[in-house]
Amino acid sequence: MPWNLPNALTLLRIVLIPLFVVVFYLPYAWAFPASALLFALAGATDWLDGYLARRLGQTSSFGAFLDPVADKLLVAVALVALVDRHGGGSLWLAVPAMVIIGREIVISALREWMAELGKRASVAVSFLGKLKTTVQILAILLLLYHHPLFGLPTHETGLVLLNLAAALTLWSMVYYLMGARRAVQQALDSR
């Protein structure tokens, strides 16, 4: 493993996950904004590690592997915690959480398989995937914060954005599956 600042920031994001969970479940009113702050900090390390890796010429195959793993872990843990705390039978929270986590598993498996076939570029990150991620992160931040902010009902706004993120998630999954369709069909035909 190449030890450099971008990889250290990615590892920091993973280390922040248990701290995020502990703070989220604390029985204090400030736990919501504090967990949102930790989630935002972890998200900032995601942006910063990518920026520094490119800027300093410190990209590595380990970093390329670990970065999306850290992202998916952080998002999945946050969504599960939110469903646990606020779900209470709410389909508006549980269903988009399931869609988002399920899509991440499917696309990760697809990317791994496509890499084995030497066709990883056919499932490269797209603008649609980046838009989905942006909406998803904003939704999770608002849901974590939970308290009204400058009159904005953050929980309700977060729910709307999370459902939008789930729709974008499905759309991007179809986009990636269509991009991989030819390679998948060739692999199936060769069996």
N, C-alpha and C positions, 0 to 999 in steps of 0.2 A: 504494500500500500504506500503510494507516494504521500509523504507527510508535507502538506503545504497549507496555507491559510484557507483557500476555498474548501478543501476537504475537512479541515478543522471546523469551519462554520457549518458544514453539512452534519458532522457528528454532533455539534452543539445543538442543532435542531432536533436530533433524535434524543439527546439527553434532556432537552426541555420538555419532552412529552410527559414523562412521569411527574415532573414538577407541575405542569399544566393540569394534570388529572387531580393531583392533591389539592391545588388551589381551587379548582372548579368545585370540588365537593366540600370545601370548608363551609361551616354553617354560619357564615357572616354575609351581610349584604354586599360588602366590598369584594366578595369572591367572584361575582360576575364580571365587573369591570377589570379586576386583576387577571382573571383567566383570559379575557379578551386581549388584554395587554400582552400577556405571554404568547398568545396565539399570533398576535401582530408582530411581536419580536421574532418569533420563529419564522414567520413569513418574510420578514425583512432579511433574515439570514439566507433565505432561499434566493432572493433577488441578488443580495450582495455576493454570495459564493459564485453564482454564475457570472456576474459582472467581473469579479476579481480573477476568476479562472481565465476568462477571455483577455482581459486587460493585461494580466501579468504573464500570459502564455503558460498557465499552469493547469491546462485541461488534462484530464487523465481518464483512462478507461474505468478506474475505480470510482472516480468522481461522477462519471456519466452513469455508472450503475447505482451508486449510493444516493445521489440527489433525488431521483424520482421515488426511490423507496422511502426516503425520509418524508417527502411530500405526502405520499399516499398514507403512510402511517399517521402523520399529524392530522390529516383530514379525516381519516376513518375513526381515529380515537375521538376527535372533537364531535363528529356526527353521532357516534354511539353514546357519548356522554350527554349530548343534547337530547337525544331520544329518551335516554334513561331518565333524565331530570324533568324534561318538559313534554315528553311524548304523550303520556297519559291517555293513550288511545287516539291521539291526533294523527290521522292519516296525512295531514298536510306537512307533518314533520317526518314521520316514519317512512312513508313511501319514497319521497325524494332521497332520503338517506340511503335506503336500500338500493335505489336506482344508481346513485352516485358510487357507492361502494362496489356494487355488482359490476358496473361498467369498468371500474378501475381493475378489477380482477380479470375480466374478459380481455381488455385491451393489453394489459401486462402480459397475459399468456399469449395473446396473438403476436405481440412484438417479439417475445422470446422465440416463438415458433418461426416467425418470419426471419429473425436473425439466423436461425439454424439453416434456413433455406437460402440465406444470402440475399434476402429481399427486404431488409429492415427499412430501407428508404421508402417503401410503399406504405409504411405506417408511421412516417415521421410526424412530429408535432405540427399541427396546422394552426392557422389563425383562429379557426373555430374552437380548437382545443384550448387555445390561450384565452379566448373570450369566455368560454365555459369556466375555466379556472378562476378568472377575475371575478365573475359573478358569484361563483361558489364561495370564494374566500370572503368577499364582502358580506354575503348572506350569513356565513358562519360567524364573522365578527359581530354583526348586529345581533344575532341570536345569542351569542355569548354575553354580550354587554347587557342585554335584556331590559335595562331600565330606559325610560324615555330620555331622549337626548335632544335638547333644544326644541321640545315639543314633538319630535319625531317618534312615533311608536316603533322603537327598534325591533321588538319581537315580531310584530305583525309585518313590518317591512322586510325583516329577515326571512320570514316564512314565504312571502311573495317571491323574493329573490332566490330562495332555495328551490322553489318549484320551477322558476325560470331556469335555474342552473340544471335541474334534473332534465328539463326538456332539451336544453342545449347538450347535455350529457348524452342523451339518446341520439340526438342528431349527429353529434360528433362520432359516436360509436358506429352508426350506420355509415358515415363518411369513411372511417378507418376500415370497416369491414368491406366496403365497396372497393377501396384502394387495394386491399389484400385479396380480393376475390379471384383474380386471374392466377396469382401464385398458389392460392389454396386449391383451386380447381386443378392446376397442373400437378400439384403434389398428390391429390386424390386420384387423378387419372393414372399416375405412374405406379400406383400400388397394385 
